[in-house]
Amino acid sequence: MQAVANTTAQRLSTLAQLYQQGQTSQLMDRTLDKLLAHEAEQARLQLETLDADLATFEQQYAMTSTEFFRRYQAGQTDDRMDYIEWASLVRMRDNLLRRLHLLTGENGA
């Protein structure tokens, strides 16, 4: 897996150099735009799923995910399996929102 990451990093570095030197093509631009749009759409779909899962916990425990996570991080909850899963979903959603912002500049919320 590390070899693949290194190869990908080298390819991205090559693309960056080409862009810095002004040696790109419309095909490269369109391809990158499509790739970023595809990745953003995948992130949005994953967010929809996570939001539905979070809504289930929010309804079950009559608390927003934001409030729950604040309490969880402050150690004000027990360590039942639901809470661990809920916290994981909150973290996953936060990561996806950051990813979406990088891909599109959108906040995603």
N, CA, C and O atoms as a DFTB+ gen file, in Angstrom:
436 C
 N C O
     1  1       0.825      -1.196       0.000
     2  2       0.000       0.000       0.000
     3  2       0.865       1.254       0.000
     4  3       0.536       2.234      -0.668
     5  1       1.959       1.231       0.736
     6  2       2.854       2.392       0.783
     7  2       3.450       2.673      -0.593
     8  3       3.617       3.834      -0.966
     9  1       3.771       1.623      -1.352
    10  2       4.324       1.815      -2.693
    11  2       3.322       2.522      -3.593
    12  3       3.697       3.387      -4.384
    13  1       2.047       2.157      -3.476
    14  2       1.001       2.799      -4.276
    15  2       0.890       4.275      -3.898
    16  3       0.769       5.134      -4.771
    17  1       0.930       4.567      -2.602
    18  2       0.851       5.951      -2.140
    19  2       2.030       6.767      -2.666
    20  3       1.858       7.914      -3.077
    21  1       3.224       6.180      -2.655
    22  2       4.402       6.878      -3.169
    23  2       4.266       7.148      -4.661
    24  3       4.593       8.239      -5.127
    25  1       3.788       6.162      -5.410
    26  2       3.612       6.330      -6.843
    27  2       2.578       7.413      -7.129
    28  3       2.778       8.248      -8.011
    29  1       1.488       7.399      -6.393
    30  2       0.449       8.413      -6.563
    31  2       1.000       9.789      -6.217
    32  3       0.739      10.757      -6.932
    33  1       1.749       9.885      -5.142
    34  2       2.334      11.162      -4.744
    35  2       3.277      11.681      -5.830
    36  3       3.321      12.881      -6.099
    37  1       4.030      10.772      -6.451
    38  2       4.931      11.173      -7.532
    39  2       4.136      11.684      -8.738
    40  3       4.518      12.675      -9.360
    41  1       3.052      11.019      -9.061
    42  2       2.205      11.455     -10.183
    43  2       1.611      12.834      -9.908
    44  3       1.584      13.697     -10.786
    45  1       1.137      13.029      -8.678
    46  2       0.569      14.329      -8.320
    47  2       1.629      15.426      -8.371
    48  3       1.357      16.549      -8.795
    49  1       2.816      15.093      -7.942
    50  2       3.918      16.046      -8.013
    51  2       4.212      16.416      -9.469
    52  3       4.465      17.580      -9.781
    53  1       4.178      15.430     -10.347
    54  2       4.397      15.679     -11.774
    55  2       3.312      16.600     -12.325
    56  3       3.606      17.543     -13.060
    57  1       2.059      16.325     -11.969
    58  2       0.949      17.183     -12.410
    59  2       1.137      18.613     -11.905
    60  3       0.948      19.572     -12.653
    61  1       1.507      18.748     -10.642
    62  2       1.716      20.083     -10.072
    63  2       2.813      20.826     -10.830
    64  3       2.678      22.016     -11.113
    65  1       3.888      20.133     -11.155
    66  2       4.976      20.755     -11.906
    67  2       4.507      21.194     -13.294
    68  3       4.853      22.281     -13.757
    69  1       3.720      20.346     -13.952
    70  2       3.192      20.703     -15.266
    71  2       2.312      21.948     -15.182
    72  3       2.396      22.831     -16.036
    73  1       1.477      22.017     -14.161
    74  2       0.615      23.188     -13.981
    75  2       1.435      24.434     -13.683
    76  3       1.146      25.509     -14.210
    77  1       2.449      24.299     -12.847
    78  2       3.301      25.447     -12.518
    79  2       4.029      25.968     -13.748
    80  3       4.279      27.167     -13.869
    81  1       4.366      25.067     -14.653
    82  2       5.080      25.448     -15.869
    83  2       4.132      25.842     -17.002
    84  3       4.581      26.210     -18.088
    85  1       2.846      25.766     -16.758
    86  2       1.869      26.122     -17.776
    87  2       1.805      25.120     -18.918
    88  3       1.420      25.477     -20.032
    89  1       2.172      23.889     -18.660
    90  2       2.220      22.861     -19.700
    91  2       1.107      21.837     -19.514
    92  3       1.357      20.635     -19.422
    93  1      -0.104      22.328     -19.462
    94  2      -1.239      21.431     -19.291
    95  2      -2.134      21.521     -20.521
    96  3      -1.911      22.339     -21.413
    97  1      -3.125      20.685     -20.549
    98  2      -4.058      20.667     -21.671
    99  2      -5.491      20.764     -21.155
   100  3      -5.751      20.600     -19.963
   101  1      -6.400      21.029     -22.065
   102  2      -7.814      21.057     -21.698
   103  2      -8.260      19.680     -21.229
   104  3      -9.100      19.576     -20.335
   105  1      -7.717      18.633     -21.811
   106  2      -8.059      17.278     -21.390
   107  2      -7.671      17.053     -19.928
   108  3      -8.440      16.480     -19.157
   109  1      -6.483      17.503     -19.556
   110  2      -6.062      17.356     -18.159
   111  2      -7.007      18.121     -17.240
   112  3      -7.408      17.609     -16.195
   113  1      -7.361      19.337     -17.621
   114  2      -8.270      20.144     -16.801
   115  2      -9.621      19.461     -16.653
   116  3     -10.141      19.351     -15.543
   117  1     -10.196      19.000     -17.763
   118  2     -11.501      18.340     -17.715
   119  2     -11.445      17.069     -16.891
   120  3     -12.364      16.780     -16.124
   121  1     -10.377      16.313     -17.045
   122  2     -10.231      15.059     -16.308
   123  2     -10.145      15.319     -14.809
   124  3     -10.795      14.637     -14.017
   125  1      -9.353      16.295     -14.426
   126  2      -9.240      16.632     -13.003
   127  2     -10.557      17.160     -12.452
   128  3     -10.949      16.820     -11.336
   129  1     -11.244      17.996     -13.238
   130  2     -12.552      18.494     -12.796
   131  2     -13.529      17.344     -12.573
   132  3     -14.252      17.324     -11.577
   133  1     -13.551      16.393     -13.495
   134  2     -14.453      15.243     -13.365
   135  2     -14.080      14.384     -12.168
   136  3     -14.953      13.918     -11.437
   137  1     -12.806      14.177     -11.971
   138  2     -12.347      13.379     -10.830
   139  2     -12.762      14.030      -9.514
   140  3     -13.282      13.360      -8.623
   141  1     -12.533      15.326      -9.394
   142  2     -12.904      16.028      -8.161
   143  2     -14.413      16.028      -7.961
   144  3     -14.889      15.854      -6.839
   145  1     -15.166      16.221      -9.034
   146  2     -16.629      16.208      -8.931
   147  2     -17.127      14.828      -8.513
   148  3     -18.042      14.716      -7.697
   149  1     -16.528      13.783      -9.069
   150  2     -16.919      12.417      -8.704
   151  2     -16.639      12.152      -7.225
   152  3     -17.493      11.622      -6.514
   153  1     -15.464      12.515      -6.771
   154  2     -15.104      12.311      -5.369
   155  2     -16.017      13.121      -4.444
   156  3     -16.393      12.648      -3.371
   157  1     -16.370      14.333      -4.855
   158  2     -17.275      15.152      -4.056
   159  2     -18.654      14.507      -3.977
   160  3     -19.271      14.491      -2.912
   161  1     -19.135      13.981      -5.084
   162  2     -20.449      13.320      -5.086
   163  2     -20.441      12.086      -4.181
   164  3     -21.411      11.836      -3.465
   165  1     -19.364      11.326      -4.210
   166  2     -19.252      10.167      -3.330
   167  2     -19.275      10.604      -1.864
   168  3     -19.910       9.961      -1.028
   169  1     -18.586      11.688      -1.562
   170  2     -18.577      12.205      -0.186
   171  2     -19.979      12.643       0.221
   172  3     -20.403      12.389       1.349
   173  1     -20.703      13.297      -0.685
   174  2     -22.079      13.730      -0.372
   175  2     -22.979      12.528      -0.097
   176  3     -23.788      12.555       0.830
   177  1     -22.842      11.479      -0.897
   178  2     -23.646      10.274      -0.688
   179  2     -23.332       9.626       0.655
   180  3     -24.236       9.183       1.363
   181  1     -22.060       9.571       0.998
   182  2     -21.669       9.010       2.288
   183  2     -22.195       9.876       3.430
   184  3     -22.591       9.354       4.472
   185  1     -22.201      11.195       3.240
   186  2     -22.741      12.092       4.260
   187  2     -24.228      11.854       4.476
   188  3     -24.704      11.885       5.611
   189  1     -24.959      11.620       3.404
   190  2     -26.387      11.332       3.540
   191  2     -26.614      10.106       4.417
   192  3     -27.483      10.109       5.289
   193  1     -25.835       9.071       4.182
   194  2     -25.953       7.846       4.970
   195  2     -25.597       8.103       6.431
   196  3     -26.316       7.683       7.337
   197  1     -24.484       8.795       6.649
   198  2     -24.070       9.103       8.019
   199  2     -25.095       9.980       8.727
   200  3     -25.393       9.764       9.902
   201  1     -25.634      10.963       8.021
   202  2     -26.635      11.837       8.630
   203  2     -27.863      11.042       9.066
   204  3     -28.434      11.307      10.124
   205  1     -28.267      10.075       8.258
   206  2     -29.417       9.234       8.635
   207  2     -29.090       8.403       9.872
   208  3     -29.921       8.264      10.769
   209  1     -27.880       7.852       9.917
   210  2     -27.470       7.072      11.094
   211  2     -27.394       7.955      12.335
   212  3     -27.816       7.547      13.417
   213  1     -26.857       9.166      12.180
   214  2     -26.769      10.086      13.308
   215  2     -28.163      10.496      13.786
   216  3     -28.396      10.615      14.989
   217  1     -29.082      10.710      12.856
   218  2     -30.451      11.091      13.223
   219  2     -31.116      10.002      14.061
   220  3     -31.905      10.297      14.959
   221  1     -30.796       8.751      13.767
   222  2     -31.349       7.641      14.548
   223  2     -30.886       7.732      16.005
   224  3     -31.689       7.592      16.927
   225  1     -29.592       7.964      16.204
   226  2     -29.070       8.114      17.566
   227  2     -29.657       9.348      18.246
   228  3     -30.021       9.300      19.421
   229  1     -29.750      10.452      17.504
   230  2     -30.289      11.682      18.078
   231  2     -31.728      11.483      18.558
   232  3     -32.110      11.954      19.629
   233  1     -32.504      10.787      17.758
   234  2     -33.890      10.523      18.146
   235  2     -33.943       9.577      19.354
   236  3     -34.701       9.794      20.298
   237  1     -33.126       8.532      19.299
   238  2     -33.126       7.543      20.382
   239  2     -32.739       8.162      21.723
   240  3     -33.324       7.835      22.756
   241  1     -31.754       9.054      21.703
   242  2     -31.248       9.622      22.959
   243  2     -31.696      11.066      23.191
   244  3     -31.256      11.697      24.152
   245  1     -32.566      11.599      22.325
   246  2     -33.115      12.953      22.457
   247  2     -32.017      13.994      22.700
   248  3     -32.083      14.797      23.631
   249  1     -31.006      13.947      21.824
   250  2     -29.869      14.849      21.966
   251  2     -29.235      15.019      20.583
   252  3     -29.176      14.068      19.804
   253  1     -28.765      16.219      20.283
   254  2     -28.071      16.413      19.013
   255  2     -26.714      15.715      19.050
   256  3     -26.160      15.467      20.121
   257  1     -26.200      15.412      17.897
   258  2     -24.869      14.798      17.823
   259  2     -23.806      15.755      18.346
   260  3     -22.834      15.328      18.967
   261  1     -23.986      17.031      18.098
   262  2     -23.028      18.026      18.589
   263  2     -22.973      18.018      20.114
   264  3     -21.891      18.009      20.701
   265  1     -24.135      18.021      20.747
   266  2     -24.184      17.998      22.217
   267  2     -23.649      16.671      22.754
   268  3     -22.884      16.646      23.718
   269  1     -24.054      15.582      22.129
   270  2     -23.547      14.281      22.560
   271  2     -22.016      14.254      22.493
   272  3     -21.356      13.850      23.450
   273  1     -21.462      14.684      21.363
   274  2     -20.018      14.583      21.178
   275  2     -19.277      15.477      22.167
   276  3     -18.201      15.117      22.645
   277  1     -19.847      16.643      22.475
   278  2     -19.243      17.511      23.488
   279  2     -19.180      16.781      24.826
   280  3     -18.151      16.791      25.503
   281  1     -20.286      16.151      25.197
   282  2     -20.328      15.392      26.460
   283  2     -19.386      14.187      26.413
   284  3     -18.698      13.884      27.388
   285  1     -19.366      13.517      25.286
   286  2     -18.517      12.328      25.118
   287  2     -17.050      12.709      25.312
   288  3     -16.318      12.041      26.044
   289  1     -16.632      13.780      24.654
   290  2     -15.232      14.207      24.766
   291  2     -14.893      14.710      26.167
   292  3     -13.743      14.630      26.600
   293  1     -15.889      15.223      26.864
   294  2     -15.664      15.712      28.228
   295  2     -15.730      14.584      29.258
   296  3     -15.555      14.818      30.454
   297  1     -15.984      13.358      28.785
   298  2     -16.063      12.228      29.695
   299  2     -17.353      12.179      30.496
   300  3     -17.403      11.584      31.572
   301  1     -18.393      12.805      29.967
   302  2     -19.667      12.879      30.684
   303  2     -20.658      11.807      30.227
   304  3     -21.849      11.893      30.527
   305  1     -20.175      10.815      29.513
   306  2     -21.025       9.694      29.092
   307  2     -20.365       8.402      29.552
   308  3     -19.175       8.367      29.867
   309  1     -21.162       7.345      29.582
   310  2     -20.549       6.053      29.884
   311  2     -19.999       5.473      28.580
   312  3     -20.064       6.117      27.533
   313  1     -19.462       4.264      28.650
   314  2     -18.849       3.700      27.450
   315  2     -19.665       2.555      26.862
   316  3     -19.119       1.531      26.450
   317  1     -20.981       2.747      26.832
   318  2     -21.824       1.752      26.166
   319  2     -21.509       1.748      24.674
   320  3     -21.049       2.743      24.113
   321  1     -21.761       0.632      24.062
   322  2     -21.404       0.441      22.666
   323  2     -22.071       1.476      21.752
   324  3     -21.447       1.941      20.798
   325  1     -23.314       1.838      22.027
   326  2     -24.003       2.853      21.226
   327  2     -23.227       4.165      21.201
   328  3     -23.105       4.801      20.154
   329  1     -22.705       4.565      22.351
   330  2     -21.994       5.837      22.428
   331  2     -20.678       5.786      21.653
   332  3     -20.288       6.760      21.009
   333  1     -20.010       4.660      21.721
   334  2     -18.759       4.510      20.969
   335  2     -19.049       4.573      19.471
   336  3     -18.331       5.227      18.715
   337  1     -20.115       3.882      19.053
   338  2     -20.491       3.920      17.633
   339  2     -20.906       5.329      17.216
   340  3     -20.510       5.808      16.154
   341  1     -21.702       5.990      18.053
   342  2     -22.167       7.341      17.756
   343  2     -20.971       8.284      17.608
   344  3     -20.916       9.072      16.664
   345  1     -20.033       8.208      18.518
   346  2     -18.837       9.061      18.449
   347  2     -18.045       8.782      17.175
   348  3     -17.523       9.705      16.549
   349  1     -17.957       7.526      16.799
   350  2     -17.249       7.176      15.566
   351  2     -17.941       7.781      14.349
   352  3     -17.284       8.276      13.433
   353  1     -19.262       7.736      14.346
   354  2     -20.018       8.322      13.235
   355  2     -19.832       9.832      13.167
   356  3     -19.724      10.398      12.079
   357  1     -19.796      10.485      14.321
   358  2     -19.558      11.932      14.349
   359  2     -18.185      12.248      13.759
   360  3     -18.045      13.172      12.958
   361  1     -17.182      11.483      14.156
   362  2     -15.825      11.697      13.625
   363  2     -15.779      11.443      12.119
   364  3     -15.146      12.193      11.376
   365  1     -16.448      10.391      11.679
   366  2     -16.486      10.091      10.245
   367  2     -17.140      11.234       9.476
   368  3     -16.669      11.622       8.407
   369  1     -18.229      11.771      10.025
   370  2     -18.919      12.881       9.368
   371  2     -18.005      14.102       9.306
   372  3     -17.923      14.758       8.267
   373  1     -17.324      14.411      10.395
   374  2     -16.403      15.552      10.403
   375  2     -15.305      15.379       9.348
   376  3     -14.962      16.326       8.641
   377  1     -14.763      14.175       9.249
   378  2     -13.735      13.895       8.241
   379  2     -14.281      14.066       6.829
   380  3     -13.612      14.631       5.963
   381  1     -15.493      13.580       6.599
   382  2     -16.105      13.726       5.278
   383  2     -16.386      15.186       4.944
   384  3     -16.222      15.605       3.798
   385  1     -16.806      15.958       5.934
   386  2     -17.034      17.385       5.696
   387  2     -15.738      18.097       5.320
   388  3     -15.730      18.953       4.436
   389  1     -14.642      17.742       5.992
   390  2     -13.341      18.325       5.639
   391  2     -12.944      17.914       4.223
   392  3     -12.435      18.730       3.454
   393  1     -13.175      16.657       3.886
   394  2     -12.865      16.157       2.541
   395  2     -13.684      16.911       1.490
   396  3     -13.147      17.342       0.469
   397  1     -14.967      17.064       1.743
   398  2     -15.835      17.765       0.807
   399  2     -15.396      19.220       0.646
   400  3     -15.406      19.759      -0.460
   401  1     -15.016      19.841       1.741
   402  2     -14.539      21.222       1.666
   403  2     -13.275      21.315       0.807
   404  3     -13.148      22.230      -0.007
   405  1     -12.356      20.388       0.980
   406  2     -11.148      20.382       0.158
   407  2     -11.471      20.167      -1.319
   408  3     -10.867      20.789      -2.193
   409  1     -12.412      19.296      -1.581
   410  2     -12.753      18.967      -2.969
   411  2     -13.516      20.077      -3.670
   412  3     -13.376      20.256      -4.880
   413  1     -14.328      20.831      -2.917
   414  2     -15.244      21.773      -3.569
   415  2     -15.208      23.182      -3.002
   416  3     -15.665      24.119      -3.657
   417  1     -14.682      23.349      -1.814
   418  2     -14.768      24.630      -1.145
   419  2     -16.066      24.787      -0.366
   420  3     -16.270      25.796       0.310
   421  1     -16.953      23.780      -0.460
   422  2     -18.227      23.790       0.262
   423  2     -18.009      23.373       1.702
   424  3     -17.068      22.645       2.017
   425  1     -18.879      23.837       2.564
   426  2     -18.870      23.368       3.946
   427  2     -19.573      22.039       4.064
   428  3     -19.226      21.240       4.934
   429  1     -20.551      21.776       3.217
   430  2     -21.234      20.499       3.206
   431  2     -22.294      20.344       4.250
   432  3     -23.037      19.363       4.226
   433  1     -22.395      21.268       5.161
   434  2     -23.404      21.141       6.222
   435  2     -24.700      21.793       5.820
   436  3     -25.660      21.783       6.590
